[in-house]
Structure formats: structure tokens, C-alpha cells
């Protein structure tokens, strides 16, 4: 078994060779939005309400080439943002990326392992750790090191690989390693071998079909191919092992950030008896059932953890909803219009009543839901519908 230091050295070498993600550098602001990188929308997802402050501290743990870091800085203009990564070469790309983007050039970068997060000053309100823990020698030690830096009331977004949806990838990784022999660790050779294998395999081969159907669009870039198929360290998860990882953090599980995937109705909703049989299952048993029934869809897990105390808004109570102060979700795209994209880039067609209400919300004057409903013909259920569609954010009223 390799030591943690050997693993860290090998991972740093991969990303020095192939900085990742390989998104091109630009002098323009980053395109689009990812709501998970916006403090307002991420906090609202976790608590049901908009945060009371914007001057927060954000850590991008394992920032890579700075794609996520650029978004975190650009989407949170009042935040202090710090990015850490093992790879000096990748950090150089990250720094150049953020330096070229107005609004992101205030980011601070440090070459640092997740395990050494205690060297960072202070605590963080939002920690982003996407695609990193599964590449460490000890993910539990890594998540614990980061959890210690999460401030009370802070949230922690994590993305790790799922073993069931990556079965073909695991087989290809092992095949490339076998054929490389004593050239293992030569990542350019690994990419070459992997591409030769895919070219040689018959078209009906399961590994080749899965690559063509799911991954080939991004894997035409060597950086992506290397990250997927010749990475020196990868630990994939299932729901039981993911639960163990989360429990080891000492933090509260706040939910998957792609919740629609984790609805059992989408798989067996046509059979009421099966839904009835599943009613006795606890939360994690339901998640396990979903991944067993739909393994191809679970190639990763993305979720939020939090450190109490965290509020939890209940907008099912009419009095609370009437007193709430609404604002437009900053991650909608296309407003003003009766057809726009919500925070998940799903098309939403608005009614004339929806548009009139949102125009009133979007005015300079701050008003509660109750005050708005006195001026615009709209109902509380219609307000709740806009919440579900990720069009609105709410702050508790006085």
C-alpha cells in the first residue's frame, strides 16, 4: 500500500501534466451559473431561506485549474475566497484564470493538501470540495480536516464518485494499468494506451459503448481522459460507504444537491404497491434502493453538509410566508420574460400572473409577500410554486 505522501505526489504529478478542468482561459466573466457556487442559492437550498449576510469566507478545497474558484468569486462579490490545491502547475493556471476575470482577481491561492487545512487562518462559511476527496489516500481524514474549518452555521458542498455508475470506467482503468506495466505513472503513455484500446475494441463492446454514450464528448480532451482513466488514486462510493464517510465528518447531512435523482417515484411511481412497500424504509435505505434500481444514473454523489446551528424555514405556514421578503433567485437566466431557465437550467414557462408578481418582486421597493399580494392578484400557492421552481428566494419577515 502506498503512503499518503506517495499518493499526494502521484496525484500532483498527474495534474501538473494535465491541469484539470481544462476549460479555456478567458478575459470575460465565466458563462452561466452553477447555483451550488452561489452563496445565496446554496444557503437557501440548505435552510429554506436567504442568508442574512453576504460578507462570508469561502474555501475552494482542491480548486484545480480554478474553474470553480472563478465562479465562487464572481458569483459572491462580497466574499473572501481562498483556493487550495496540491499541484503547483494547476494552481498557476487557476491564478491566471482568476487574475484575468474582473471580480475574481481577489482570490488567494495556496499550494496545500486538504489534510493540512488546519494551516489556513480562521473558519469558512462555505467550503466547496468537488471531485477531490475520492482522489486522496484517506477521504475520511480529508473530510474531517475540512470539517474542522467549517464555521458554526456554515455549509459544505461535496462531490464524490459512485461505484455503480462508474463500473465500466473502473474496468478500463485496470486494463490500462495492466498494459502499461512498468510505465504506470507515465500519464501521457496511459492516455495513449487507453485511446488505443477504445479504437481497437469492437463497436458492440460494453466499455466502448458506455464511453461513446456517456463520456466521449468531454473525453476528446486528454486532460479529461487522463482524469477519468489513468488517475493514480480513486475511491468510489456506494450509499452505505457514503453514509460512513458523512458520519465520520461529524456534520449534519442537509441533502443531495441533485434531489430529483433521489425521488423513488421517478422509477416505480407507476406501481402504488411498491411505493407502499418502500414506505417503511428509512432515508438511507431509500437512497440505496434508488441506486440499486438505477445504477447508470448514479455515477457520482453531490450533497451538502452543515454545522449547526442552522435555521430551517417552514413556508408551509401561511403566516410565515405572508411575512417573508421575496427576491428573485440570482441564478435564473432570461428574466424578464415569460419563458426562462431556472437555477437548474430547466425551462420554466411563466403565466401572465407569474410575470406580474415577479415584476413587483423585482422592483426597488422591499415588500413582504403579504404586501405584494395586496397589490397583485396572486395566491400563496402560486408563490409556493415559484419557490419549488427555483424562481424565488425568501428571507424571514420581522
N, C-alpha and C positions, 0 to 999 in steps of 0.2 A: 504493500500500500504506500502511495506517495505521501509525503509530508504536506501539511498545508502550505508551507513555503514553496515547495516544488510545484504544487498546483497553481499557486498565485503567479509564479514565474512563467509557467507554461501558458496560462490564460493571458497574461500581459504580452507575451511574445505573439500570440495569435492576433491580438488587437493592434499591436504595433505593426504587424504585417498587413492586416486588413482592418483598418479603422471602421467601426460599426456604431450606428447605422451609416450607410454610405450616401445619405441624402446630399445633394449638391449644395455648395455654399452659395449664398446669395446676399446682395445688399438690400433686398426687400424684406418686409416683415414676413414671418412664417405664414404659409397659406392655411386658411381654415381654422378649425378649433378642435381640441380634444377636451371635453368638459372635465375630464378627470384631472387635468392640469390647471384648471381654473379654480382658485380658492373658493369663490362664492358658490359655484355649482357643486364642487366636490363636498364642501361642508353641508350644503343643503341636502344633497343625496344622503349623507350620513345622519343628519339630525332632523331633517324636515324643515329647517329654517335657515335663512341667510345669516352669515356671521355678522357680529356686531362691530368688527374691526377689520381693516384691510392691511395695516402695517404689521405683517406677520413675517416669520422666518421660515424659509423653505429649504430643504435639503434634497438634492437630486443624487441619490446614493447609487453609484455605478452609472455615471452620466454618459459614458461612451463618447461619441463624437459630438455631443451637445444638442442633439435634435430636441429631446425633451426639455433640456435646460433652457434653450432658447424660448420655447413655448412658455415654460414656467415663469420666466422673467417678463416676457412680452404680455402675457395674459394677467399678470399680477403686478402692475406698475408700482405699487407701494410696498412690495415685499422685498426683503433681503434674501437673495438666492445664492446658495453655495452648491457647487458641483464637485463630487469626488470620484476618482477612478484610479485603477491600478496602472493603466497604460499611459506612459508619457506621450507616445505618438498620437494616441487617440485624444488625449487632453489638449494637445496642440491644435488639433482640428476643432475641438469644442471651443477653445478660446477664440480662434479666428472666426468661427461661425457667429459667436455672440458679439464679438467686437464689431462685426460688420452690420449688426442689426440695431438700429436705434431703439432704445427701450430695453435691450438685452445686454448692453455693453457694461452694465454694472455688476455682472455676475462675478463671484470669486471662485476660483478653481484651486483644488489641492490634489496632489497625487497621493492617494491614501486608500488603504484597504478598508472594506466595511468593518473588519474586525478591530480596526484602530479608530473607530468613530469617536471613542472617548477623548481623542485628542482635539476634537472640534470644540470650540467655545460655545457654551450655553446649550439651550434646548431649541427644538423646532416645532412649529405649529403644524406643518405639513411635511411629511417625508415621502418621497417618490422613489420606489425601488422596483424597476420594471426590467425583467429579463436578466436578473443578476444573481439572486440567491441560489438558483439551481446550478450555477457555474462555480460555486465555491466548494471548498473541501468539506465544510461543516455548515450547512444552511441554518441549523438551529443556533449555533454560536453567532452566525451573522445576523439573524433576526433579533436575537437577544441584545447584541451590541447596538443595533439601531433603535430597538425599543427603548433602551435606556436614554436615548437622546430625544424622545418624543415628549413634548411638554404636556402637562395636565390639560385635558380638553383638546388635545391635538389628534390629527388623523394621519394614517399611514397607508398608502396605496402600494400594493404588491402584485406582481405578475410572475408566476412560475409555470413551468411546463407540466402538461398532463400526459401520463404514460400511455393511456389507451388510444388517444388520438395521434400519438407520435410513434406507433408501433413500427410502421414501415421505415421511419427515419432512424430508429434505433438499429434496425437490421442493416440498413445501408452504412451507418456509422461503423458497425462491427466489420462489415465486408471490406470497407476501405482500409480499416486498420490492419486486417489480415493481409491484404495485398501490399500494403506499404512495408510491412516487415520492419527492418531496422531503420527505415526512413520515416517512421512515426515521429511526429513533431515537426516535420517539414511540411508546413501548411500549404505551400504552393504545389508541392507534389501531391498532397492529399486531394486538393481541388482537381488537379489533372486526372488522378486515378478515378475519382468519383464521376467526373464527366465522361470518361471513357466507359465506365460501367453502364451508365444510363444510355449511352449511344449504342452499346453492344446488346443490351437486353432486348428480348422480343417485345413487340408492342403490347401483347396481352399480359405481360408480367405485372404482378400486383404492385411492386415497388415503383416501377416506371409509370404505371397508370396513376398512382397516387401523386407522384411528383408532378406529372403533367396536369392533373386536375386541380391540385391544391396549391402547389408551391412554385411552379416553374416561372411564373410571371415575375416574382421577385428574385428568384434564384439565377436569373440570367447574369446578375452581378456577382462577381467572385466573392465579394465581401459577404453577401447573404448566403451563398453556397457554403462558404467556409464556416460561417457561424452555425449553420444547420448541420452540416455533415462531417466536419473534421475538428470540431471543438474538443479540446483535451479533457474537459470536465463537464459532466452533465448528470444531474439527478432529477428524474421525472417523478411526478406525484400521482397518487390516486386520492379519492376523497378520504379514506382512512389515514393515509400518511400526511395529507394536507392538514387534517384536523390535529394531528400530533404536532406538526410544525406551528400551527396557530396557538395551540395551548401552551407550547414552550415559550412563546413570546411574552406571556403574562398580560396580554392586551385583550380587549373585547372585540369579537367579530361583529362587524357592522353590516356585512352583506357583500355579495358579489356585485361588481360594478358592471356586469352584463346580465342583469336579473332576468331578462326574457328567456335566456338559455336555460334557466333553472326552474322553469314552470312545467310541472308534470303534465298539465293539461295539454300542452302542445304535442305530447307523444301519445297519451292514452285517453285524452278527453272525450273521445267518442264512445268510451265504454264506462258507464257510471259504476258498474260493479268493481272495476279495477281501481277507480278513484276511491270508492268506499273502502276497499281492502287496504289502500295506501294511507288511509286517514289515521291509522294507529302509529304510523312511523314518525319518529322524531325528525327534526330538521336535517340532521346529517345523514340519516338513513334515506330520506327522500332524495337528497343530493346524490347519494350513492346509487340509488335506483335509476335516476336520470342518466348518470354517466354509463351505467351498465346497458341501458336501453339505447343509448345514442352515443357510442364511443367516438365516432368520427368527428362529432361536433365539439368534443372536449379535448382539444389539443393544448389548452392552457387554462389556468385559473387566474382570474383577476378579481381582487377583492380589497375591501377597506378594513383596517383595524383601528381602534381608537383607545385613548387613555382617558378614563373617567376623571372628572365629571363631564359628561356630555349631555346637552339637553335633548329632548325628543319631542318635537311638536306634534300635537294631535289636532289636525284640521277637520276631523270628523265632527267636532263640537261647533255648532253654528256660532255661538258667542265668540269663541276664539277666532274663527275665520272672519267674522264681521269686523273684528278689531284689528286684524292683521294689515300690514302695509305691503302692498304688492310692488314688484318691479319686474321688468322683462328679464328673462333668462339671457345673460350676456353671450351665450353660445348658440342662440338661434341665428339662422342665416336667411336673409331675404326680406326682412322686415324694413319698411312697411309694405305689406302685400297680403292678399287673401290666400296665397299659397307660399309656404316657406319650409325650410328644413328646421327640424328641432335639434336639440343638443346631440342626438344620436344620428344625425343626418338622415332622418326619416321624413318623408314628405308629409306635411300637415296641411290640409285644406280647411281654411277658416270660414265660418259663416259671416254674414254681414254683422250680426250681433257680436261675434267674437272680435271682429276688427274694430268696431266702435268701442268696445270695452278696453281693448289693448291700446287704442289711441288715447283713451282717458288715462290709462296707467302710465303711458309714455310721456305725459305732459310734465312740465317742470314742477307743478304743484304736488306736494306729498299729501296723499289722502288714503284713508283706510278703505278696505273693501266695502264696509257699510256706507261710507260717504259716497263712494263711486256708484253703488247700487241705487242710491237716491237720485243720481243724475243720469244713469244709463240703464236702459231696460235689459237686465241681465239677472241670472239666478245664481244662488250659491252652488248648485250642482254644475252649472256651466263653468263657474270658477274652478271647481274641483277637477273638471275635465281638462282645463288648461294646465293645471298642476300635473296631472297624470301624463299629459302630452309633452311635458318639459318646456312649456312656453313661459311659465311664471315662476318666480321665486317669492317667498313670503318672509317678512320679519314680524315677530310678535308685536302686537299693539300695546299701548300703555294700559 
